[in-house]
Amino acid sequence: MRAAVSSAGSTLRSKGMAGIDLACETVETLAFRRGVALPAGRTVPAEIAVAITYGGSTHAVLMASPNDLDDLAIGFSLTEGIVDTADEIEAIERIDSDLGIEMRLRLAIPREARLAARRRSMAGPVGCGLCGIESLEAATRILPQVEAEATFSPADILAAMAALGPMQTLNEATHAMHAAAFWRPGCGVGPVREDIGRHNALDKLAGALSRWRGEADQGAVLLTSRVSVEMVQKTAVIGAPLIVAVSAPSDLAIRTADAAGITLVAVARADGFEVFTHPRRLFADGAIRHVA
């Protein structure tokens, strides 16, 4: 049973054993309000170690939420360049233990050989996107160019972000989860994937989209997090021409999105947003008003 809060040498215990498959659990707490401490309860996200292994060797250990782990394993393999398509993953086996979960992937023989020649070991907190990279060149890898000329209405972007909120069921329960979703104009928002780590949420989305029959180059990736360079890199692999995020991007994320041809929209609020790169997909020539 997980420890929730430690006080004066004692531990407040969870109300029920949360199975390793559950993405959240309810724990007992002491709530201090208006000078009074009272027993209370809170739903918190589950967080476990997830090992991604290929050919019997551990490639990465992620701290993640234990939901949609097939999507996580497939998406991680795609966005990290282990495979080019999900078809190169021949089998996935999940092994549960007291320490966490191991996702064992068997790759097609050519991919196994390629991976054996690639030296990389990664272990990072909540899906740290660049932990364990052995060289600066690997951290700033060459990305595919996103050349799709899909266009998006600013009003539709605002509506899509508004629609995403109610679809975040785990975050609604815990107020502690990131979400990554796909949106295509005229087709609504979905799939949506949630995780305690923003990188994991996006990898889960990439895995889900690998089974989707639509065209990723006609839609957008929606993020409830800030935009770091890894999020742009993963979106470039997905092939989406637009990122829309709630929080601000880093300077390197902006430069990377610009170089990859991705339109980067961030600081998205109910009344508007900011466009950092390639505004042509949102505004026609002459539609931007310049204020002196």
matplotlib code that plots the C-alpha trace (Angstrom):
import matplotlib.pyplot as plt

x = [0.0, 1.4, 2.2, 0.2, 1.3, 3.8, 3.0, 4.8, 6.2, 2.9, 1.5, -1.9, -2.8, -4.8, -8.4, -8.0, -5.3, -4.8, -4.0, -1.0, -3.4, -5.2, -4.2, -5.2, -6.2, -7.8, -5.7, -6.5, -5.0, -5.1, -6.5, -5.5, -8.1, -8.8, -6.6, -8.2, -6.8, -9.5, -9.4, -9.9, -9.4, -7.8, -7.5, -3.9, -2.3, -0.5, 3.2, 5.3, 8.5, 8.0, 10.9, 11.0, 13.1, 14.1, 15.6, 16.0, 17.9, 16.5, 16.6, 14.6, 13.0, 10.2, 8.2, 4.7, 1.0, 0.1, -2.6, -2.4, 1.1, 1.0, 0.5, 3.4, 5.7, 4.8, 4.8, 8.2, 9.6, 8.4, 9.3, 12.7, 13.6, 13.8, 11.4, 10.0, 6.6, 4.6, 4.6, 8.3, 7.2, 6.4, 5.2, 4.7, 4.6, 3.8, 5.4, 4.2, 6.3, 6.5, 9.0, 7.0, 6.1, 8.4, 7.2, 9.1, 9.1, 10.3, 11.3, 11.7, 15.2, 16.6, 15.5, 17.0, 20.3, 20.1, 19.3, 22.1, 24.5, 23.0, 24.4, 21.9, 20.7, 18.1, 16.5, 14.7, 11.9, 8.4, 9.5, 12.4, 12.8, 16.6, 17.9, 20.7, 21.5, 25.1, 25.9, 24.7, 24.2, 21.6, 19.8, 19.5, 18.8, 17.7, 13.9, 11.6, 10.2, 6.5, 5.4, 1.6, -0.2, -3.3, -5.0, -6.8, -9.3, -8.4, -12.0, -11.8, -8.5, -10.1, -13.1, -10.8, -9.0, -12.2, -13.5, -10.3, -10.9, -13.9, -12.2, -9.4, -11.0, -7.9, -6.9, -10.5, -10.1, -6.5, -5.7, -2.2, -2.2, -1.0, -2.9, -1.9, -4.7, -5.2, -7.6, -8.6, -10.9, -14.4, -13.6, -13.4, -10.8, -9.5, -7.8, -6.8, -4.0, -3.2, -0.1, 1.7, 4.5, 4.0, 6.5, 4.7, 1.3, 2.6, 4.2, 1.0, -0.8, 1.8, 1.2, -2.6, -2.2, -0.2, -3.4, -5.5, -6.5, -6.6, -3.8, -1.8, -0.6, -4.2, -4.5, -3.0, -1.4, -3.0, -1.0, -1.9, 1.7, 4.5, 6.4, 9.9, 12.1, 11.3, 7.6, 8.4, 10.6, 8.0, 5.3, 7.6, 7.8, 4.1, 3.9, 1.3, 1.8, 0.3, 1.0, -1.4, -0.3, -1.7, 1.7, 4.6, 7.4, 11.1, 13.4, 14.8, 11.3, 10.5, 13.7, 13.1, 9.5, 10.5, 13.2, 10.8, 8.0, 5.6, 3.2, 3.6, 0.7, 1.0, -0.3, -3.8, -6.5, -10.3, -9.9, -6.9, -3.4, 0.0, 1.6, 5.3, 6.1, 4.6, 1.4, 0.5, -1.5, -3.8, -3.8, -4.0, -1.6, -2.8, -5.0, -2.6, -3.2, -0.2, -0.6, 1.9]
y = [0.0, 3.4, 5.9, 9.1, 11.6, 11.1, 12.9, 12.6, 9.2, 7.8, 7.2, 8.0, 5.0, 4.8, 3.9, 1.0, -1.0, 0.6, -2.0, -1.4, -1.1, 1.9, 5.4, 7.0, 6.1, 7.8, 8.4, 9.8, 13.1, 15.7, 18.9, 22.1, 24.8, 28.0, 26.9, 23.4, 20.0, 17.6, 14.1, 14.3, 12.4, 13.1, 11.3, 11.2, 9.9, 6.6, 6.7, 3.7, 2.7, 1.4, -0.2, -0.3, -3.3, -4.4, -7.9, -8.4, -5.2, -2.3, 0.9, 3.3, 3.5, 6.0, 7.1, 7.0, 6.5, 2.8, 3.4, 2.9, 1.4, -0.3, 3.1, 4.4, 1.6, 2.0, 5.8, 5.9, 3.6, 5.9, 9.3, 8.1, 6.7, 3.1, 2.2, 4.2, 2.5, 0.5, -2.4, -2.9, -3.9, -7.6, -8.2, -6.5, -8.3, -6.7, -8.1, -6.8, -7.0, -5.4, -2.9, -1.7, -2.8, -4.1, -3.6, -6.1, -5.3, -7.7, -5.8, -6.9, -8.3, -5.3, -3.0, -5.2, -5.1, -1.3, -0.9, -3.2, -0.7, 2.3, 3.0, 4.6, 4.1, 6.3, 6.6, 9.8, 11.2, 11.4, 10.7, 13.2, 13.5, 13.9, 12.1, 9.7, 11.0, 10.3, 13.2, 16.7, 15.5, 13.0, 15.6, 17.9, 15.3, 16.1, 16.1, 15.3, 18.4, 19.0, 20.4, 20.0, 23.1, 22.4, 25.5, 26.1, 28.7, 30.6, 30.2, 26.4, 26.3, 28.0, 25.6, 22.6, 23.6, 24.2, 20.8, 19.1, 20.1, 17.8, 14.9, 14.8, 12.4, 11.5, 15.1, 15.9, 13.4, 14.3, 17.8, 16.4, 14.9, 16.1, 15.5, 15.2, 15.0, 15.1, 17.4, 17.5, 20.3, 19.0, 15.7, 16.8, 16.1, 12.6, 10.4, 11.9, 10.4, 11.4, 10.8, 12.2, 13.1, 15.4, 13.5, 10.2, 11.7, 12.7, 9.3, 7.6, 9.8, 8.9, 5.2, 5.7, 7.6, 4.8, 2.7, 5.6, 5.6, 9.4, 11.6, 13.2, 15.9, 17.3, 17.9, 19.4, 18.2, 19.8, 20.0, 21.0, 21.5, 23.8, 23.2, 22.0, 21.0, 17.3, 18.0, 19.6, 16.8, 14.2, 16.2, 16.4, 12.6, 12.3, 14.6, 17.1, 20.7, 22.5, 22.4, 24.2, 24.4, 25.9, 27.1, 28.9, 27.4, 27.5, 29.4, 26.1, 24.7, 27.8, 27.5, 23.8, 24.2, 27.0, 24.7, 21.7, 23.7, 23.4, 26.1, 26.7, 28.2, 28.5, 30.4, 29.3, 30.8, 31.1, 34.5, 33.9, 32.6, 33.5, 32.3, 31.8, 30.2, 29.8, 31.8, 31.2, 28.1, 30.4, 33.7, 34.6, 37.2, 40.6, 39.3, 40.3, 43.8, 45.7, 48.2, 51.0]
z = [0.0, -0.9, 1.7, 1.3, 4.0, 6.9, 10.1, 13.5, 12.5, 11.4, 7.9, 6.6, 4.5, 1.3, 1.5, -0.9, -2.6, -6.0, -8.6, -10.8, -13.8, -12.3, -13.3, -10.0, -6.5, -3.5, -0.4, 3.0, 4.0, 6.7, 5.3, 7.1, 6.4, 8.4, 11.3, 11.6, 10.6, 9.4, 7.8, 4.1, 0.9, -2.5, -5.7, -6.9, -10.1, -10.1, -11.0, -11.8, -13.5, -17.0, -18.7, -22.5, -23.7, -27.2, -27.8, -24.1, -23.4, -21.5, -23.7, -21.4, -18.0, -17.8, -14.8, -16.2, -15.6, -16.0, -18.6, -22.4, -22.1, -25.5, -27.0, -24.9, -26.1, -29.7, -29.6, -27.9, -30.4, -33.2, -31.8, -30.6, -34.1, -33.0, -35.8, -38.7, -38.7, -36.2, -38.6, -37.6, -34.1, -34.4, -30.8, -27.5, -24.1, -20.8, -17.7, -14.3, -11.2, -7.7, -9.1, -12.1, -15.6, -18.4, -21.9, -24.1, -27.8, -30.5, -33.6, -37.2, -37.7, -39.7, -36.9, -34.2, -36.0, -36.3, -32.7, -31.6, -33.2, -31.5, -28.0, -25.8, -22.2, -20.7, -17.2, -16.4, -14.3, -15.7, -19.3, -19.4, -23.1, -23.4, -20.3, -21.1, -24.6, -25.3, -27.6, -28.5, -32.0, -30.8, -28.8, -31.8, -34.4, -37.9, -38.1, -41.0, -42.7, -42.2, -45.5, -45.3, -46.3, -44.2, -42.9, -39.7, -38.5, -35.3, -34.1, -34.7, -32.7, -29.7, -30.0, -30.1, -27.0, -25.2, -26.2, -24.9, -21.3, -20.6, -22.3, -19.8, -17.4, -15.4, -14.9, -13.9, -11.1, -10.0, -11.3, -11.9, -15.4, -18.8, -22.0, -25.6, -28.2, -32.0, -33.6, -37.3, -38.5, -39.1, -37.3, -33.7, -31.0, -30.5, -29.6, -26.3, -24.1, -20.5, -18.4, -15.4, -17.8, -20.8, -23.0, -22.1, -23.0, -26.4, -27.0, -26.1, -28.7, -31.3, -30.6, -30.8, -34.1, -35.6, -35.7, -36.9, -40.6, -40.9, -42.1, -39.4, -41.8, -41.9, -38.2, -35.0, -31.8, -28.8, -25.5, -22.0, -21.1, -22.0, -25.3, -24.9, -27.8, -27.3, -27.8, -31.1, -32.2, -31.4, -33.3, -36.3, -36.3, -36.0, -39.1, -37.7, -39.1, -36.1, -32.3, -30.0, -26.4, -23.2, -21.9, -23.5, -25.6, -25.0, -27.3, -28.7, -29.2, -31.3, -33.4, -33.9, -34.9, -37.4, -38.9, -39.1, -40.8, -37.9, -37.0, -33.2, -31.3, -27.6, -24.6, -25.8, -23.6, -24.0, -25.6, -27.9, -28.4, -29.7, -32.9, -32.8, -36.2, -39.7, -39.3, -42.9, -41.9, -39.8, -41.5, -45.2, -46.6, -45.6, -42.8, -40.1, -38.7, -37.6, -34.9, -34.6]

ax = plt.figure().add_subplot(projection="3d")
ax.plot(x, y, z, "-o")
ax.set_aspect("equal")
plt.show()
